[in-house]
Amino acid sequence: VLDYLAKHYPAEDVPKIQVNKATAIELESGLSLRRSQAAAVLKYRAENGDFKSVEDLKKVPGIDPAKIDAKKDRIVF
């Protein structure tokens, strides 16, 4: 089963999350954020403009920087 999954669902096919365009649901599912954290990202983005780096994303109040670091390979700007 593992060989089948690795062959047909390679890691490269995991979609990246465009944090400057993502909806709350995309942030929740793609970055494993809680609903309140996703809402905080959207609010911060609306008030401060687009994110330019992972460091900008870590400035969102209520977001665990370690969680962002763990998912940084899935984030695009």
N, C-alpha and C positions, 0 to 999 in steps of 0.2 A: 504494500500500500504506500509506504513512504517513497519508494522509487517512482511509482506512478505519479504521486503528487508533486514530487520534485521535478519530474520531467514535464508535466502538463501545466504546472503553476509555479514557474520560477519566480524568485524574489524580485527580479527586475520588473515584473509586471504589476507590482504593487503600485497603485497610483500615488503620485505626489499630491500634497495638499498645498494649494495656492492660498496662503493665509490672507492675502489682500483681497481675495474674491470669494473665499469660502463662506458657506452658510454655517449657522450654528450646528446643524446636524453633521455636516462634513467635518467640522472641527472636533465634535464629540467622537465620531466614529474613527476618523483618520488619525487623531492624535491622542485618543483615549482620555479626553477631557470630560469633566462633569458638565452638566447643563449650565450651571452657574458660572463655571470657568469659560465656557464657550461664549456665553452672554457677555462676560467681562471683556473678552477679546474683541467682540464686535463693538461694544461701547467704546473701548479704548481706541480702536481703529477709526470710528466715526468722529471722535473728539480730537485725535492727534494725527490723523492721516495714515497713509500706508506704512507698513513695516518695511524696513530696508535690510534688516539682519535678524539673526536669532537673538542677538542681544536686545534689540528693540522689543521683541516678543516677550522676553523675560521681564520687561518692565511693567507688564500688565499686572495690576493688583490682584492677588488671589491665585496667581499661577505659580506652580512649583517649578523653579528653574531646572531642577534635575529631570523632571518629566519632559520638559522641552528639549534638554540635551539628549535624552534617550531617543527622541523621535526626530532629531534635527536632520537626519538623512532623508526624511519624508517631506520636509518643508521646502517650498520654493516661494520666491517673492516676485 
